[in-house]
Amino acid sequence: MEYSIKKLADLAGVSVRTLHYYDEIGLLKPQSYGINGYRKYGEKELLLLQQILFFRELDFSLGKIKEVINPPDFDVLQALETHRRLLTGKINRLNNLIGTIDRTILNLKGELKMKEEEYYQGFSRERQEKYEKEIREKYGNTAIDESKRRMKGWTKEDYRKVQAEGDQIFTAIRDSMNKGISSPEVQSQIQALQRWLNRFYTCNHEMLLGLGHMYNEHPDFVKMWKTKYHEKMPEFLLQAIEYYCTINNSQTL
């Protein structure tokens, strides 16, 4: 059976633009291209996309997923067994966090006395290191090291002001979503976003576009955008950034 890109996107719950991007980076190629250029996918691609989504659920970077699934000897059954084992571990960690939440609620109600160390039971100390590793894998060490260097002398008030500035930009983008990605209002805020990112490191258009894809694909970012700003914020951000990068030839501001 053949699937159009729209059909596959609907089945998997991803955007057509995401499948376009997976094709561009060689992560998920269509089975064939029609005379009109339309992409066609088969059962093999259906299973590969499932694998990609499993790996994304487990917080693998796109680069790492490509390394794993591209070899001709990739074993889907073995991969599924690995997914089951890793997801079971994730369930156990989440259950541990839920237990911490329940105990904290009882503690705040005065029904239970918690020890200090119990407040942090279940939290992964490796999560921030994982994010840093992901950025290093994608962009190298320069952005991380430059960001650490620039932020070294910041005070708590400096952090608060920068965070507030970022929130103001994203709120303005959300409030202008009805005007479309190409509107002057939205594009002005994307420019402000790039300038804001330049406070941390030199953010050229290639890096900005990469961040746009991360905003739309990384489960933690997607959850944050949808919860704090708007259900369609992740995809809108990516599209607005893509438009901005297309119409601006300069690599840095």
C-alpha positions in Angstrom: 0.0 0.0 0.0 1.2 3.5 -0.8 0.7 6.6 1.4 0.8 10.2 0.4 2.8 12.5 2.6 -0.4 14.0 3.9 -1.8 10.6 4.7 1.3 9.5 6.5 1.5 12.7 8.4 -2.1 12.3 9.6 -1.5 8.7 10.6 1.6 9.5 12.6 0.4 12.8 14.1 3.3 14.8 12.7 3.3 17.8 10.3 3.9 17.5 6.6 6.7 20.0 7.1 8.4 17.6 9.5 8.3 14.8 6.9 9.8 17.3 4.4 12.6 18.0 6.8 13.2 14.3 7.5 13.5 13.8 3.7 15.9 16.8 3.4 18.3 15.5 6.1 18.2 11.9 4.8 16.4 10.6 7.9 13.3 9.3 6.2 13.3 9.1 2.4 10.0 8.4 0.5 9.6 5.1 -1.4 9.3 7.1 -4.6 8.6 10.6 -6.1 5.8 11.0 -8.5 6.1 12.9 -11.8 4.6 15.9 -10.1 7.2 15.6 -7.3 4.7 14.3 -4.7 6.3 11.9 -2.2 5.0 8.4 -1.9 5.6 6.2 1.2 5.3 2.4 1.6 5.1 -0.1 4.5 8.9 0.1 5.1 8.7 3.9 5.5 5.7 3.5 7.8 7.7 1.3 10.1 10.8 3.5 10.0 8.7 6.5 10.9 7.4 4.6 13.9 11.0 3.9 14.9 11.9 7.6 14.6 9.0 8.5 16.8 9.9 5.9 19.4 13.5 7.2 19.4 12.2 10.8 19.7 10.0 9.8 22.6 13.2 8.5 24.3 14.9 11.9 23.7 17.3 10.7 21.0 18.6 13.5 18.7 17.8 13.3 15.0 21.4 12.9 14.2 21.7 9.9 16.5 18.5 8.3 15.2 19.9 8.6 11.6 23.0 6.8 12.7 20.9 4.0 14.2 18.3 3.3 11.6 20.2 4.0 8.4 22.5 0.9 8.3 21.2 -1.9 6.0 21.4 -4.4 8.9 19.0 -2.3 11.1 16.8 -4.9 12.9 13.3 -3.5 13.6 12.3 -6.4 16.0 15.5 -5.9 18.0 14.9 -2.2 18.1 11.3 -2.7 19.4 12.6 -4.9 22.2 15.0 -2.1 23.1 12.3 0.5 23.0 10.2 -1.6 25.3 13.0 -1.9 27.8 13.8 1.8 27.7 10.2 2.9 27.9 9.6 0.6 30.9 12.5 2.3 32.6 11.0 5.7 31.7 7.6 4.6 33.2 9.4 3.6 36.4 11.1 7.0 36.6 7.8 8.8 36.0 6.1 6.7 38.6 8.9 7.7 41.0 8.2 11.4 40.2 4.5 10.9 40.7 5.3 9.4 44.1 7.4 12.5 44.9 4.4 14.7 43.9 2.0 12.8 46.1 4.3 12.9 49.1 4.9 16.6 48.6 1.2 17.3 48.5 0.7 15.4 51.8 3.7 17.2 53.3 2.1 20.6 52.4 -1.2 19.5 53.9 0.6 18.6 57.1 -0.3 14.9 56.7 3.3 13.8 56.1 6.8 15.0 57.1 9.3 14.7 54.2 13.0 14.6 54.5 14.9 17.2 52.5 16.4 14.7 50.0 12.9 13.3 49.3 11.9 16.6 47.6 14.2 15.7 44.7 13.6 12.0 44.5 13.0 10.9 40.9 14.5 13.9 39.2 17.2 13.2 36.6 20.4 15.0 37.2 21.5 14.2 33.7 18.6 16.1 31.9 20.5 19.5 31.5 23.6 17.6 30.6 21.6 15.8 27.9 20.4 19.1 26.5 23.9 20.4 26.4 25.2 17.2 24.7 22.4 17.5 22.1 23.4 21.0 21.2 27.1 20.2 21.1 26.4 17.2 18.8 24.4 19.5 16.4 26.4 22.7 16.5 29.7 21.8 18.1 31.3 23.2 21.2 31.4 26.8 20.1 27.8 27.9 21.0 27.8 26.2 24.4 31.3 27.5 25.4 30.5 31.0 24.1 27.2 31.0 26.0 28.8 29.9 29.2 31.5 32.6 28.8 28.9 35.4 28.2 26.7 34.3 31.1 29.5 33.8 33.6 29.2 37.3 35.2 25.4 37.5 35.1 23.6 38.1 38.4 20.2 36.7 39.3 18.6 40.0 38.3 20.4 39.7 34.9 18.9 36.2 34.4 15.5 37.4 35.4 15.6 40.4 32.9 16.8 38.2 30.0 14.1 35.5 30.8 11.5 38.2 30.9 12.7 39.6 27.6 12.4 36.2 26.0 8.9 35.7 27.3 7.9 39.0 26.0 9.1 38.0 22.5 7.3 34.7 22.5 4.2 36.2 23.9 4.2 38.8 21.1 4.6 36.1 18.5 1.7 34.2 20.0 -0.5 37.3 20.0 0.3 37.9 16.3 -0.3 34.3 15.1 -3.6 35.2 13.5 -1.8 37.7 11.2 0.3 34.9 9.6 4.0 33.9 9.5 4.9 36.5 6.9 3.3 39.5 8.6 5.5 42.4 9.6 4.6 41.9 13.3 5.6 38.3 13.4 8.8 38.8 11.3 9.8 41.7 13.5 9.5 39.4 16.6 11.6 36.7 14.8 14.2 39.3 14.3 14.0 40.2 17.9 14.3 36.5 18.8 17.5 36.2 16.8 18.9 39.3 18.5 17.9 37.9 21.9 19.6 34.6 21.1 22.7 36.6 20.2 23.0 37.6 23.8 24.0 34.0 24.5 26.0 33.1 21.4 26.4 34.1 17.8 23.2 32.9 16.2 23.4 32.8 12.4 20.5 31.8 10.2 21.6 28.1 10.0 21.6 27.8 13.8 18.3 29.8 14.1 16.7 27.3 11.6 18.0 24.4 13.6 16.5 25.8 16.8 13.2 26.2 14.9 13.2 22.5 14.2 14.1 21.7 17.8 11.3 23.9 19.0 8.8 22.0 16.8 10.2 18.5 17.4 11.8 18.1 20.8 9.0 16.8 23.2 10.1 19.0 26.0 10.0 22.2 23.9 6.7 21.2 22.2 5.1 20.6 25.6 6.3 24.0 26.9 5.2 26.0 23.9 1.7 24.3 23.9 1.2 24.7 27.6 2.5 28.2 28.2 1.7 29.9 24.9 -0.5 28.2 22.3 -1.4 24.7 21.0 0.0 25.6 17.5 3.0 27.6 18.7 5.7 24.9 17.9 4.8 24.6 14.2 4.1 28.3 13.9 7.5 29.2 15.3 9.2 26.8 12.9 7.3 28.2 9.9 7.9 31.8 10.9 11.7 31.1 11.4 11.9 29.4 8.0 10.2 32.3 6.3 12.6 34.8 8.1 15.7 32.8 7.1 14.5 32.5 3.5 13.9 36.3 2.9 17.1 37.4 4.8 20.4 36.6 3.1 22.7 37.9 5.9 23.9 35.2 8.2 24.1 37.3 11.3 22.5 40.6 12.5 
